[in-house]
Amino acid sequence: MPDNWWAIAEVADVASPALVIYPDRADENVRRMIAIAGDVERLRPHMKTHKLAPLVDAHVARGIRRFKCATIAEAEMVARAGATDVLLAYQPVGPNVRRLVELARTFPNVSVSAIVDDEMAAVRVSEAAEQAGLALGLWVDLDIGMHRTGIPAGVEALQLYRRVATLRGIVPRGLHAYDGHLRDRDLAVRTSHVDEAFAPVAALHRALLDEGLPVPAVVAGGTPTFPVHARRAGVDLSPGSSVLWDAGYATQLPDLDFLGAALVLTRVISKPGDHRVCVDLGHKAIASEGPHPRVLLIRPSTIDRASNANVLGAPILETTFVGHSEEHLVFESPDAASLAVGDVLYGIPWHVCPTVALHSEAVVVRDGHAADRWRITARERRLTI
């Protein structure tokens, strides 16, 4: 990849703060995902990271037809792009039950499914599907240590799966197990923890098959763990962040070789002290749910100083963050004197998924030029359904 891959020739015309997408790098990440999976048919990438229709097109062009989504809007986006199988990885409740049915009705050639961890939630989906004369897929969602959604892979899950298999208007699709809490930096340690967490899932799978119940598939893993699950036969993989990548995963998971494909562009708007700089990268432009650093700023070429700090092929500006509010990000740096009001900085998000959702559009950069602008399609909670 070229040096200064992040630079935009027409940067003077790009208003800040801005989300910047590098589609050629994103497409290379998709290729690397397929290589890790070993077979394009094993991938069910999660769309929550980028929410971009053109990137879905890039997946489809490489043969990926099955997707995982967090919202009905994301599911509609991928269905319109040519998906054949869409999993809503979110238990449908309230009006979303009706919307799930409407999604299936609108796209009759797409297999539509959702996860459940509650019997009554499954019954409500069944009733809605039967009334509409449709067949919807349901997966039993398993809690394998994250303690966010799902039920343990034991007797309770076995009973729920049995119940799902009897419901009218429902096709049992299998088991869903997300292990997003497993992010050990050491791959051997991470692998051990992933294998330990997955063992009850494998046992439940065997028990269901022994009862003669249909279990067409098991979906497991997010970006940190899908390479571990890729070694198992019969497990579908659902990475998400690897399409765009970010500073958090690049730092925490050095074994995964993905390219930075999304940055934020910001400008110096004030210098309130000798070593203090304020940029226009507030809470509304960069994910701020975690502690600093929430962004790593790429050191401008005008600052000629050796540095060992290099993330995603970019030298990082030495910063100490001291303030963050709705519109402003304030930091101190020994290089502050080299920065002037109006200077452009490029930032690598620590967490790219919620960062993308903060922007209504992205500047698209190809070969160093701002070639287009893409609407963040599924940032909306509702498209037409």
N, C-alpha and C positions, 0 to 999 in steps of 0.2 A: 504494500500500500504506500502511496506517496507521502513524503513529509508534509507536515501542515495540512493533513487531509481535511481538517475542520474549516479551513479558511474559505471565505466567500468573496469572490472578486467584486460583487456588487453590494458589499456590506453597507456602504454609505446609504443605500436605498432601503435597507431593512430596518423597520421601526423596532425598538426594543421595549419591553422584553419579548422575545420570540422563541418559539419552539422550532428547532431545525431538524429535519429528517434527511438521512443519507440513504436513499433506497438501494443503491448498489451494494452497500455494506449490509443492509438488512437482508437482501436476497442471499448474500454469501452466508449469513448466519442461518438462514433456512436450509441452505445446502449442508452446512455443518451439522445441523440438527438431524437431518435425514441420514447423514453418515454415521452419527452416533447411534441412531435407532436401528440402522442396518436395513430397514425396509420402510419405504414411505407409508405403507399400509398400517404400520404400527403407531403412527403419529396422530394425535388429536390435539393440536396446539391450542393454547388458551388465548382468546382474543382480548382479554381484559387489559393487556399491556398497551397495545397500540391503537385499537379501536378504529383502524384505518381501512377503508374499502380497497384502496390500491394495493395495500400489503396483503390483503386477503387474495386479491387477484394473483399476486406473486406466488402465494402458497399454492393456489389452484393450478397455476402454470407448471408447478413442479410435481403435480400429481396428488397433492393433499386435498382430500375431499371431506374429511371429518374434523369437526371443530368442537371446542369447549368454550362456553360463554358464561358471563356473570349476569347478564341482563337480557331481557327480551329484545331490546334494541340491538345488542350485539348479535343475537341469534338471527334477527331479521337481516342484518347487514350481510352475514355470511351466507344466508340462504339465497339472497339476491345475487351473490357473487358466484354461485354454482356449487355450493356445498351439497352433499347428499345426505349428511348425517350431522345433526346439531344437538349437543348435550347442554342443557341449562344446568350448570353446576351450582344451583341455588334452589332450595326447596320452595316451590311455588305456593304462595299463600295469598289470601284476599283476591283482588282483581287480577292478579297475575295468573291465577288458574284459568280464568276466562281467556286471557291474552295468550296463554300457551296453546289453548285449543284453537284460537283464531290463527296463530302462527302455523299450526299444522294444517288448518283448512286453506290458508292462503298459499302454502307451498306443499301441495299433495305429493310431490316427488321427493320430498325431503323427509328423512326419518327424524322425528322430533322426540326428544326425551328429556327427563329431568331427574334430579336426585331427590330422595326422601329419607327421612330418619324417624318419621312419626306415622303411626297407622292412620290416624284421622286425616292427615294431610294427603296420604295416598288414596284414601277413600274419596276425598273431595275431587281429586284429579280423575279418579275412576268415574265418578258420577257425571262430571262435566264431559268427559270423553264419550261415555256411553250415550248421553243425551244428544251429542253432536254426531253420533254415528262414526266416531273415529277410533283409532287405536293409537295410544300414546305409550312411549316407553318409559319405564321407571327403573332407576338404579338405587340400590340400598347404599346409603352414604355411611361410611365407617369412620369412627374416631380412632385413629391409631397413634394418638399422643398429642395432637395439637389442641384438643379440647375446645374447639370452636363450633363445629357442627358434627353430626354423625353420632352413631352409637357403637359401643365396643363390638369387636368381631367375635361375638360369642353367642350364647343362647338367645339373647334378645334380638340380635340381627338375624339369626336363623328363623326365629318366629316371624319377624317382619317380612323376610323374603318369602316364606311360605304364604303369608297373607297376600302379598303383592301378586304372587303367581295365581291366586284365585280370583282376582278382581276383574270385572268386566271392563272392556275398553282399554285394558292395560296389557302391554307386552313386557315381561320381565327382561331387562337388558343385562343385568349383572351387578357387579360390585364396584363402588367408587371409593378410593382411599387416597386422601391427600396428606402428605407429610411435610408441609411447608416449614415446620419447626426444626427440621434437621438440616443444619447448615454448617456442620463442622468444617473447619478449614482443612484439616488433614483428611484426605480422601479415604484412607484406610479406616479411620475412626468413623467417618460419615457412613461408609459402606457397612460397617458393623452395626451401627445404630439403625440404618435403613432395613437391613436384613432382620434385625430383632423386631422392629415395628411391624414388618410385613408378615412375619411368621403366622400370627393369628388369622390374617386374611387368607393365606394359603390353606390353612386348616379349615376355615369356614367354607372356602371354595370346594374343597374335597368333600366336606360333609353334605353340601347342597347337591353335588353331583351324585353322591352315594344314595341320596333320597330320590334320585331321578328327576330333580328339578332342572329346568333349563338355565344355564348361566353362560350366555353367549360371550361375555367378555369381562375382564377386570381392567379398570382404568386406575393407574397409580402414578404418583410422582408429579412434582413441579420441576422447575428449572434446576435446583441444586441436586435433585435425586434421580432425575430421569435417566442419566447415564448408568446408574446402579441398576435400576429396574430394567434397562435395556438388555441386561444379561439374562433376564428371566424369559422363558418361553411363555407365550400366551398372555402377555401383559401389554396393554396399550399405554402410550406415554403422552403426557400433556404438559410440556414446557410452555412457558409464556414469555418471560422477561428476556430469554435468550435471543429473541428476534431483534430487539433494540439494544439490550445490555445496558449496564449502568455501573457507576463507580462502586456501589455497595457490593454487588456480586463479583465484580472484577477484583476487588480487594479481598473478599471473604473466600472466594472459590478459585484459587489460582490454577487449578487443574483444568478448568473449562476455558477453552480458547475461542471466545466470541469477540466480535468487533463492536466497538461503540458505533451506534448508528443513529443516535439521537442526542442532541445537545440543546442547551438554551443559550441564546444570545442576549447579552446585557451590556449596559453602558455605565460608565462612571457619571453620576449625576451631582456629586458633591465631594469635597475633601474637607471635612470638619476639623481636621487636626493634622499635624505633621506626618503622622504614621497611619492616619485613619482615612478610610475610603468608603463611600456609600454608592451602591449600585441599585439599579431599578429591578431587583429580583426578589420581590416580597413574597409573602405567603401565597399570593394569587398567581404566582408564576413558577414556583418551585415547591415540590412536596416538602412539607414542614412537620410531618407527624413524628419524626424522630429527632434525636439530638444532633447537634452539629458534629461533623460537616454534613450539610444537606446538599451541598454542591462542591465540586472541585473545580476551581478556576484554572484555565490553561494559561500558562505564563506567556505573555506577548513576546514576539521575537525581538522587540526593541530592548528587552531586558536580557542582556548577555551575561548569564551567570550559570556556572555548572550546577546541576542538581541531580540528586539520585531519585527524586520523586517523579515517577513516570507511570501514569495509569492510562491504559488503552492507547499507548503509543503517543502520549502527549505530556510535555513537561508541565508540572503543576506549580502554580504560584503559591508561595509560602504565605499562609493566612492564619489569623486568629479571629474567629467570628465573635463579635461583641454585641450584636443587636439584629433582630429580625422582626419586621412588622408587616402589615398588609402590603405596602408598596416598596419597602426599603429593606436592603440587606447591608449591614455595616460590618466591616472587618478592618483589622490592623495588619500591616505587612511591612517588612523591612524594605520592600520595593515600592512603597507608596509614592515616594518622590518621583519615580519613573512613570507614574500614571497621571494623566491630566483629565480634567472634566471633559466629557464627551468621548473618551477613549472606549473602544469596543473590547469586550472580553467574552470568551466562549466558556461555557460551564458544562461539566459532566454531571448530570443529576446523580445523587446518591441512590435515589429510588425513582426509577423512570415511570413506573405505572401510574401513580397518582399525579405525577408531573404532567404527563400527556393529557390527563383529564382536565387539567386547569386551563388548557388552551383550546380555542375554537377552531384554529387552523394551524398548519405547519408550513414553514418555508422548506421547499424541496431543493436539495443541492445535488447536482450531478456534475462531475468533472470540475469542481471548484466554482460552479456558477449557480446562482439562484434561478432554477429552471421553471419552477411552478409553485403553486400553493395548494395544499390539500386540506379539505375540511375534515376535522376529526369527527367522522360520521356518527359513531356510536357513543360519543361523549354525551349525547342526548339520552335521556331515559326512555324516550318514546320517538320512534320514527313515524310509522303509519299505523302500527298495531298497538 
